[in-house]
Amino acid sequence: MANRTTTTQLENLALIASNETGLDIQVNNAPQYGGWNVTINKGSTIIMHRSNAMACKGFLNGISFGIYTQLTKA
């Protein structure tokens, strides 16, 4: 059985990425337009265009991983 990616998980990952980067990162879902997208600047700048929830989760995890590797010089 596959793990389900929930709205709460995506919102929490966006909050973590927001705190790490200092940007106002938000996620929103519009299934009629293709799924989830990730924005900054109160929705005025799209940093990830619409995709499914798992891709959105991977994108947000990638932001956190990128910050982590920069801070640890890994």
N, C-alpha and C positions, 0 to 999 in steps of 0.2 A: 504494500500500500504506500503510495506516494505522500509526502508531506504537503500540506496545503499552505499556501502563502496567503496570509490574511491582511486585511486593511490595517489592523493594529500593528502587525509586524512591520509593514512598510512605513507607517507613520513614525514608529519608534526608530527605525533605521534612518529615516530622514532627519529626525531630531538629533540623533547621534552625529550624523554627518554635518548637520548645521552647527552643532557645538564645536566640532573639530575644526571646521573651516572658517567659521565666523560669518558665513553667508546664511541668508534666510532660505534654506532649501525646503521645498514643499512637494508633496505628491498629490496628484488628483486622478480620479478615474472617470472616464466617460466611455462606457462600452460601445455606444453607438458610433463613436469616432475612432475606435481601435484600441481602447484599454487605458493603461496607465501612462502618465508622463511625469517628468521631474522638472521643476521650475525653480528659478531664483528671482529675486526682486519682486516679490508679491505676485508672481505669475507672469511677469512681463518678459522674462527671458527663459526660453526652453533649453534645458541642457541635455535632456533625453526625450526624444519624440515618442509618441504612443507605441506601447508594446504590451506584452502580457505581464502578469504579476511576477513570474519567476525572473524574467529579464530585468524588470525594475529592481527586484531584490538584489540581483547580481550587480547591477550598476551601483546601487547604494553601498553594497559591501565593498565594491572596488574603490569607491571614494575613501572609505575608512581605511582600507588596506594601503592605499597610496599615501595617505597621511601618516600612517604607522611606519611605513618603510622610510619615508622622508625623515621622520623624527628619530628613528633608530639607526639610520644610515645602513640598513641591511642590504 
